[in-house]
């Protein structure tokens, strides 16, 4: 399935969708295409504002794809958890480094204000408030068990759940591949209101 067909498929699946916690499961090789198409739908078609949390690849990877496809980035804020020092002074960065300071501490910043986030248009770091944001997209959660304990991961999703309780207009889109640790998959399904499997519909 090409990106145009995938965009139409996602648009139909999400039309009138009332769930605020959605889990997308795709083949690993097609996760970048899925992320890109979701952002195209949310940013260009729906003209929403959101946050892209890059867990698997540096944010510059997705930013380059958005530029290439001419997908507007004005409504998008990046939080890069892969590239050390990519956001401000490195207070948020490098997933491996996070483990040594208590796991995903950065999520707690979501409930207030990010101190250092990357503006995809200006290329500068800036402060950011969750107010006015419609979505959070987490790009590939299958890597979490490699750097975090099960209890830390469960705490992460509890914090995310608390965030949604506080901000009723925010939706969360989770993306992972099908060959994922069973415990991690179970946690994702417990958190999610709806699971959308795209493995059988997405071609190379």
C-alpha positions as CSV (number, residue, x, y, z in Angstrom):
1,X,0.0,0.0,0.0
2,X,1.5,3.4,-1.0
3,X,1.3,6.4,1.2
4,X,-1.7,7.9,-0.6
5,X,-3.7,4.7,-0.1
6,X,-2.5,4.4,3.5
7,X,-3.6,8.0,4.1
8,X,-7.1,7.2,2.8
9,X,-7.2,4.1,4.9
10,X,-6.2,5.9,8.1
11,X,-8.6,8.7,7.4
12,X,-11.5,6.3,7.2
13,X,-10.4,4.4,10.3
14,X,-10.1,7.5,12.3
15,X,-13.2,9.3,11.0
16,X,-15.5,9.9,13.9
17,X,-13.2,7.8,16.2
18,X,-14.0,8.7,19.8
19,X,-11.1,6.8,21.4
20,X,-8.3,9.0,22.8
21,X,-5.8,6.2,23.3
22,X,-5.1,4.3,20.1
23,X,-2.4,1.7,19.4
24,X,-1.2,1.1,15.9
25,X,0.6,-2.2,15.2
26,X,2.6,-2.5,12.0
27,X,5.6,-4.4,10.6
28,X,8.8,-2.8,11.9
29,X,10.1,-1.9,8.4
30,X,6.9,0.2,7.8
31,X,6.8,2.1,11.0
32,X,8.5,5.2,9.5
33,X,5.8,5.2,6.7
34,X,3.0,4.8,9.3
35,X,4.4,7.7,11.4
36,X,4.8,9.9,8.4
37,X,1.3,9.2,7.1
38,X,-0.2,9.8,10.6
39,X,1.5,13.1,10.8
40,X,0.3,14.0,7.3
41,X,-3.3,13.3,8.3
42,X,-3.1,15.1,11.6
43,X,-1.0,18.2,10.5
44,X,-2.0,18.8,6.9
45,X,-5.5,17.3,6.6
46,X,-6.8,18.0,10.1
47,X,-4.6,21.0,10.7
48,X,-4.1,19.9,14.3
49,X,-1.2,20.7,16.7
50,X,0.7,18.0,18.4
51,X,3.9,16.6,19.9
52,X,6.0,13.9,18.3
53,X,8.1,11.9,20.8
54,X,10.9,10.2,19.0
55,X,11.9,7.1,20.9
56,X,13.4,4.9,18.1
57,X,15.0,7.4,15.7
58,X,16.3,11.0,16.0
59,X,13.7,13.6,15.4
60,X,15.8,14.9,12.4
61,X,14.9,11.7,10.6
62,X,11.2,12.5,10.7
63,X,11.8,16.2,10.2
64,X,13.6,15.5,6.9
65,X,10.8,13.3,5.7
66,X,8.2,15.9,6.5
67,X,10.1,18.5,4.6
68,X,10.6,16.2,1.6
69,X,6.8,15.5,1.5
70,X,6.0,19.2,2.1
71,X,3.9,18.3,5.1
72,X,3.5,21.5,7.3
73,X,5.4,21.4,10.5
74,X,4.1,24.6,12.1
75,X,1.8,22.7,14.4
76,X,4.4,20.1,15.5
77,X,6.8,20.1,18.4
78,X,9.5,17.5,18.7
79,X,10.7,15.8,21.9
80,X,13.8,13.8,20.9
81,X,14.6,11.0,23.4
82,X,17.3,9.4,21.2
83,X,19.8,12.1,20.2
84,X,21.8,13.2,23.3
85,X,21.8,17.0,23.6
86,X,19.3,17.4,20.8
87,X,16.9,19.4,23.0
88,X,18.4,22.2,24.9
89,X,21.1,21.3,27.4
90,X,20.5,17.5,27.1
91,X,18.1,17.5,30.1
92,X,15.9,15.5,27.8
93,X,17.8,13.2,25.5
94,X,19.5,9.8,25.0
95,X,17.2,7.0,26.2
96,X,20.1,5.1,27.6
97,X,21.1,8.1,29.8
98,X,17.6,8.4,31.1
99,X,17.9,5.0,32.7
100,X,20.6,6.2,35.1
101,X,18.4,9.1,36.4
102,X,15.3,7.2,37.1
103,X,13.8,6.2,33.8
104,X,11.3,8.3,31.8
105,X,11.3,11.3,34.2
106,X,10.7,13.6,31.2
107,X,7.1,12.5,31.0
108,X,6.3,14.4,34.2
109,X,7.2,17.6,32.3
110,X,4.2,17.0,30.1
111,X,1.8,17.8,32.9
112,X,3.3,21.3,33.1
113,X,5.7,22.8,30.6
114,X,8.6,21.4,28.6
115,X,11.7,23.3,29.5
116,X,13.5,22.4,26.3
117,X,11.7,21.3,23.2
118,X,12.7,21.5,19.5
119,X,10.7,23.8,17.2
120,X,10.7,22.1,13.8
121,X,10.2,25.3,11.9
122,X,12.6,27.7,13.6
123,X,15.1,25.0,14.5
124,X,15.5,26.5,17.9
125,X,14.7,25.2,21.4
126,X,11.8,26.8,23.1
127,X,9.3,26.5,26.0
128,X,6.1,24.7,25.3
129,X,2.7,24.2,27.0
130,X,0.5,21.2,26.5
131,X,-2.5,23.6,26.3
132,X,-3.9,23.7,22.8
133,X,-2.3,20.5,21.8
134,X,-4.6,17.9,20.1
135,X,-2.3,14.9,19.9
136,X,0.8,13.1,21.2
137,X,2.5,10.6,18.8
138,X,5.0,8.1,20.2
139,X,6.9,6.6,17.4
140,X,8.1,3.1,18.3
141,X,7.5,1.8,21.8
142,X,9.0,-1.6,21.3
143,X,12.4,-0.3,22.4
144,X,11.2,0.7,25.9
145,X,11.9,-2.7,27.5
146,X,15.5,-2.6,26.5
147,X,16.2,0.4,28.7
148,X,13.5,0.4,31.3
149,X,12.0,-2.0,33.9
150,X,8.5,-3.2,33.7
151,X,7.5,-1.1,36.7
152,X,9.0,2.0,35.1
153,X,7.1,1.4,31.9
154,X,3.9,0.9,33.8
155,X,4.5,4.2,35.7
156,X,5.1,5.9,32.3
157,X,1.7,4.9,31.1
158,X,0.0,5.8,34.3
159,X,1.5,9.2,34.0
160,X,0.3,9.4,30.4
161,X,-3.2,8.3,31.6
162,X,-3.1,11.0,34.2
163,X,-2.2,13.5,31.6
164,X,-5.2,12.7,29.5
165,X,-7.4,13.1,32.6
166,X,-6.1,16.6,32.9
167,X,-6.3,17.6,29.2
168,X,-9.5,16.3,27.7
169,X,-8.7,17.5,24.2
170,X,-5.5,15.5,23.9
171,X,-5.3,12.1,22.1
172,X,-2.4,9.7,22.2
173,X,-1.3,7.6,19.2
174,X,1.0,4.8,20.1
175,X,3.0,3.0,17.4
176,X,4.8,-0.4,17.6
177,X,5.6,-3.4,15.6
178,X,4.0,-6.8,16.0
179,X,7.1,-8.7,17.1
180,X,7.2,-7.1,20.5
181,X,7.9,-8.4,24.0
182,X,4.6,-10.0,25.2
183,X,4.6,-8.1,28.5
184,X,5.1,-4.8,26.6
185,X,2.3,-5.7,24.3
186,X,0.1,-6.5,27.2
187,X,0.8,-3.1,28.8
188,X,0.1,-1.3,25.6
189,X,-3.2,-3.0,25.2
190,X,-4.2,-2.3,28.8
191,X,-3.5,1.4,28.2
192,X,-5.2,1.6,24.8
193,X,-8.9,2.0,24.1
194,X,-8.5,0.7,20.5
195,X,-6.0,-1.4,18.7
196,X,-5.5,-0.9,14.9
197,X,-3.5,-3.6,13.1
198,X,-2.1,-2.6,9.8
199,X,0.3,-5.5,9.2
200,X,-1.9,-7.2,6.7
201,X,-2.8,-4.1,4.7
202,X,0.6,-2.4,4.3
203,X,2.9,-3.6,1.5
204,X,6.5,-2.8,1.0
